[in-house]
Amino acid sequence: MEASRRYAVYALLIIVLANFLNYMDRTVVSTMERPLREQFSLSGAEFGLLWTLFTVGYMLCAPFIGYLTDRFRRPRLLAICILIWSLATIGSGLAPNKYFLFASRLLIGVGEAGCLIIGPTLISVYFSKKARGRALSVFFLGLPIGGTAGYVIGGTFAEHPYWRYAFYLAGLPGIALTFIVATLKDPPRGSSEGVVREVKIQGIKPYVALLKTPTLFLIILAQAAAVIFLVPLLHFGAGYFEQFRGMSSKEASRTLGILALIGGGLGSMLSGIIGDRLSRHHRGAYALMAGIAFWLGLPCVLLGIYIPTKSIYLPLLGLVCFFYFLCMPAVNTQIANVTNPSQRAMAYALAVFVLHLLGDTTAPILFGMVQYLVGRQRAFAYFSVGLFFAGLCCLWA
């Protein structure tokens, strides 16, 4: 049967904390463009490669983690993943050369692949379908809050000779959390739907079969299109504020973090509340809401990157964060609701693999090249077209 309400809330808070550290550890490097390029003589494309290597590790390990998650004890697997990415984050600070830094970023991706696969699957079994959207909305608060923490920590140390301490500060908490996560209960798969029979999955054919689910296929394509814009914004956004808005490194990082915290936090919370209510009357409510939000965010991007008045462009970029984070829990709830409980981890693993393969594996490097040709401001405008296609796929779904 479904986990008790009190324990489910406790487990959710622990998993949210893991997701918070997940996004903090991956984001802190994006505030370090100046010290990293100076220390390791990185080109713009090589700085973009830092994110790409992270997504390569993330993408390649996702199917393997999905396979294990549908077969073994999920909290222990998640704990191992947390330990890997935390040690790799600390390793980024210890890097003696750019190759060590590249290897550390790859390992961060290897570890963090587990969080967005195992986390939602555990939450989906702790909470019934009627409350799942709200629970996943809380889970995805880890992105704006953790991202903000990463920007604040990185921005604080970016102009300091001891910039390496930002990586130590980001990585250490995860080591302690590892032991807490490992003790979480692992309810039977499908128990929140009243189905406790375990289904053994053989081979990789189920991944191919999952892609034949039209809604799942379109949602995955939507996520891939959206991250084509999101990842360059996260990775190059602080530099944009410095170059075009005249901000210091610390001010740029904190501005980006505050936008994500306020707009993203509000969007994440409302996503579950609105989605759960709409889903009572429309089975595709989450996809519908995400499609509309992606399209509403697109004009806000184009106006926000070109309008020079601070009192106008900051609220517009805040709306971009709001609309994007309104979509994040929605599309992931839609994935949970259209897949069999015994294959839910594989569905999330498939989503992670495809969206990184088609989306942000190449986006940071391409953005680094495009900005060299047309400038960073115009490059953001070009890449924002991904939001149009994301909205189209969601509405089709």
N, C-alpha and C positions, 0 to 999 in steps of 0.2 A: 504494500500500500504506500501511498504518498508519504514522504517524510513529514514529521511533526512540524507545525508552523514555526515554533520557536527555533528548532534546530535548523530548519531551512533558512531562516533569516540569518542565523549565526554563520552558516556555511556560505551564504551569499556574501556577507561582509568580508569573510576571509578571501573568497575568490575575487571580489572587487579589489581588495588590497593587492592581490597578486597582479591583477590587470593594471592597477595604478602604477606599480613598479615596472610592469611590462612596457608601458608607454613612456614612462619617465626615462628608463634606461635606453630605449631606442632613440628618443628625441634629443637627449642632451648633446649629442654630437653635432646637431644642426645649428647650435649656437656657437660652435667652435670654428667657424669657417676661417676667420682671420688667424688665430694662433696655430691651427693645424696646417694651413697653407704655408705659413711662415716657417713652422718647425720642420715640416717634412717636404717642403717645396712642391706642394700639390698644385696641379692645374685645376681649372674649373671642372673639367670632365672627371678628374681623379677625385675631387671632392664629392661629385655626384656619385662616383663609384662606391663611396662609403655606404650610401644607402642601397645601391644596387646589390652589393655583396651581402648585405643584411637580408635582402629579399630573396637572393639566390639560396642562402641557407634555409630561410623560412619556407620557400617554395619546395625545394627538393626533399625536405624532411616531413612536410605536411602529410603526404600520402602514407608514409611509414608510421607516423604518429597516429593518424586516423585508424590504420590497421590495428595497431596495438591497443588503442583506446577502446575499440569495440570488443576486445578480448580479455584485457587484464584490468587490474585495479586502477581506476582512474586517478584518485588523489595521489597515489605514489608516483605515477607517471608525471603528473603535474609538478610534484615536488622536485623530481629529477630535472625537469625542464627549467624550473626557477633557478636551481643551483647552477646549471650550465650557463644561462644567460647572465646571472649575477657575477660569476667568476670572469666571464668574458668582458663584461663592462669594466670591471676592475683592471683586466688585462689591457683595455684600451688606454687607460691612464699610465700603465707601465710600459707601453710600446716604445722601443728604442728606435724604430724606423717605420716607414709607411707600410712595409709588408707585414709586420707584426700587427699594425693597426688594422690592415685589411683582413687578416686572419681572425682578429678579435671580433670584427663586425660580422663576419660570416658565422662565427659561433653564437653570437647574440641571436641571429636569425634562427639557427638550429634550435636553441632553447625556447625562444619566444613563439615558435610555431605551435607549441603545445598549449599556450594560454588561450588562444582564440579557437582551438579545437576542443580541448578538454573542458574549459570553463563553461561555454554555453551548453555542452552536453550534460554536465552535472547540474547546472541550473534548470535545464529542461526536465530533469527527473526529480529535482527537489520541489518544483512548482508545477501545479496543474496548468492545463492549457489556458484556462480563463485568467490566470495571473501571470502567465509566462512573459507576456510582452512587458509588463511593468518590471518584472525581475531582471529581464535582459536589459532594460533601459538603465537600471541601476548599475548593472555590470559594465555597460559601455560608458558610464561616467568616468571610468578609468582613463579613457582617451583624453577628454579635455582637461581633467584634473591632473592626471599624470603627465600629459604633454606640457601643461602650464608649469608644473614642478620642474620638468626637465629644462624648460626655457629659463626659469628663474635661477636654478642652480648653475646652468651653463652660462647665462648672462652675467651672473655675479662673478664668476671666475674667468670669463673670456678675456677680460682686459687686465688680468692679474698674472704675474709671472708663475704662480702656482696653479695654472689652469688644469693640470692633471688631477688635482684634488676633486674636481667636479665629477670625474668618473668614479673615484673611490667612494664619494658620498652617495652617488646614485646606486652603486653596486652592492654595498655592504648590507643594507636592510633585507635584501632578498635571501641572503644566507640564513638569517634567523627565521624568516617566514617559511623556508623549506620544511622545517621540522613540524610546524603547526599544520601546514597543508597536508602533510603525509598522514596525519591522524584523522582526517575527515572521513565520515562514513561514505560508503559507495553503494547507494540503493540499487536494487535490481533494475536493469534497463527496461523501460516501459512501465514502471510502477506508477508513474504519475498519470498514465492513461488507463490504469487498471489491468495492464498486461505484464506479467512477470516472467513469461516464458522466454528464456534466452535463445536467440537464433544464432547459430554458428555460421559465419560467413567464410567462404573459401575462395582463395585467389583474388585477382584484381578485376574480374569481370563485373562485380557490383559497381565499381566506379563508372564503367561504361554504361551500365544500365541506369545509373542515377542521372546521367546526362540526358536520358530519354524522357525524363520528367520535364515537360515544357516550362513550368513555372520556375523550377530550380535552375534550369539552363539559362533562362532569361535574367534571373536575379544575379547569377554569377557574372554574366556579361555586363550587367549594370554596375556591379561592384568594380569590375576591371576598368570600365570606362571612367568611373568616378575617381579612382586612385591615380589615373593619368594626370589629373589636375591636383589632387590633394597632396601627393607626395612632393612634387616640386614646391608647392606652397609651404609645406612643413620644413623642407630642407633648405630652401633658398629664400624663404619669407623674411627672416631676420636681416639678411643682406639687402633685400629690397627696401626695407624700412630705412636702413642706413644710407643706401645709395640715392633713393628718390625722395625720402621724407626727411633727410637730414638728422636722423636720430643717432645717438651713440649706440655702441654694441649692447650695453646693458639696457638702455631704454627700448631698443628694438626688440630684444628678447622678451622683455617684460610686457611690452605692448601686445606682441603676438600671443603670449601666454594668457593675458587678461581677456583678449578677444575669444580665445578658445575656451577659457574657463566660464565666462558669462554666457556667451552665445551657445557654446557647445553643451554646457551643463544644462541650460534651460531646454535646449532642443532634445537632448537625451531623455530628460525626465518627461517632457510632454509627449514624446514618441510613444512610450508605453501606455500612458493614460489615454491618449486619443486612439491609438491603435487597438487597445483592448476593447474600447467602447464600440468603435466602428466594426470590429470583427464579429460582433454579435449579429450584425445585419448583412455583412458582406465578407465572404470567405477570402477575398483577395485584398482586404482593407489595407494591410501593411504595405503591399506592393503599390497600391493606388496612392497612398499617402506619400511614399518615397518618391514616386514619379513626379507628382506635383511639386514636392519640395525641391527636387533637383532642378526643375525648370524655373522655379521662383528664385533660386540662388544664382542662376546664370547672369541675369542683368545686374544683380548686386555686385558680382565680381567685376564685370566690365566697367561699371560706373566707379566702383571703389578703387580700382587701380589707376584711374586717370584723373578723377576729380582732385584738385590740389588742396581744397579746403579741409582742414583736419576735422572740424566739427561735422563734416558730411561724410568723408571717406571712412572714418573709423566706425560710425554706426552701420554703414553699408557693409563693411568687412565683417562686423559683428553679426549681421544678418546672414552673411555667407556661412559663418560657423554655425549659426542657429539652424539653417535649413539643411546643411550637410549632416549635422548630428541628429537631426530629426529623422534622417534616413537610416543611419547606421543600425540602431536597434531594430527598426522596422524590417529591413531586409533580412537580418539574421533571425528574427522571429518567424518570418515567412519561411525561411529554410527549415526551421525546426518543425513547423506545422505541416509541411508537405512531405516530410520524410518519415519512414518507419523508425521507431525508437532504436531498433537493433542496428540501423545504418546511419544514425544521426551524426556520429563522429566522422564517419566516412564522407558524409555530405559536406560537413564543415571543412574537412581536409581537402576535398575536391574544390570547394570554393576558394580556399586559401591558395591552392596550387594554381588554378586557372587565373584568378585575378592578379596574382603576382607574375605569372608567365606573360599574360597579355597586357598587364598594366604597369606596375611600378618597378619591374625589373629593369626595363629600358628607359622609363620616363626620366629619372634623374640625370642619366648620361646624356640623353637627347636634349633635355632642357639646358644642360650645361653647354651643349654645342649651339643650340638655337639662340640662347641669350647672347652668345659671342657674336652671332651674325646680325641679330635684330634688336638686341638690348633686352634686359630682364623684364622691363615693363610690358613690352609687346609680346614677349614669350609667354607671359602669364595669360594674356588675352587669347593667344593661339591655343594654349593647352586647356583653357576653360571650356572649349568645345566638347570635351569629354563629358561635362555635366549634361549637355543636351542629349547625347546618346544614352547616358545613364537613365535619364528620365524617360526616354522613349522605350527602353527595354523594360523598365518597371511598369509603365502603363500597359504595355503589351502583355506582360506577365499577369 
